[in-house]
Amino acid sequence: GQNIDQPTEMTATEGAIVQINCTYQTSGFNGLFWYQQHAGEAPTFLSYNVLDGLEEKGRFSSFLSRSKGYSYLLLKELQMKDSASYLCAVMDSNYQLIWGAGTKLIIKP
Amino acid sequence: DTAVSQTPKYLVTQMGNDKSIKCEQNLGHDTMYWYKQDSKKFLKIMFSYNNKELIINETVPNRFSPKSPDKAHLNLHINSLELGDSAVYFCASSHGLAGANVLTFGAGSRLTVL
């Protein structure tokens, strides 16, 4: 079966750096996405990786290793507004998005 | 505002009733979706609709039916509601189905079946 694994919850301190990991086993691979979802709100797009390596976008970076079935989302200079769930999703060979359950990130002052 | 809008935001109803959730996008996207997010926060695709082609997740009960009057609208009809249908339903849209297929989501419709 297809599977996306990410930690259920993480806690970090304002101003610090946090890395949220995602491992996947899917039928084929056509890209990996990270979305941010604040409580009670819709998911919003953060990043897309289809080739190995690091994609940087401001305070957020996303890394992909296709051979390891692994990605991480790196958040720097954490702010209180970064408290949210972070969803990892992989597009399989049928162009279907397979979603992880999300990692709830709690930022403490 | 360019967006995906869905109504109603909250829906409370009794078991056995029939209800609909409406979705509209003004982004010019050609693909629309319905997702269900349960209490464990998994997002599960229910339907995608692209150029009049409907792709159905085979696990979705046939009590659920999408209806698309045009490219900008994809409504969700649910017949004979069950307790297990309680969830947040998200509408989304995108350009096409493949590649860097970024989804834009609506704000969600929280359905509670009593």
Interface residues (C-beta under 8 A of the other chain):
Chain A: N30 G31 F33 Y35 G40 E41 A42 P43 T44 F45 Y48 V50 S85 L87 A89 M91 Y95 Q96 L97 W99 A101 G102
Chain B: K40 K41 F42 L43 K44 I45 F90 L97 A98 G99 A100 N101 V102 L103 T104 F105 G106 A107 G108
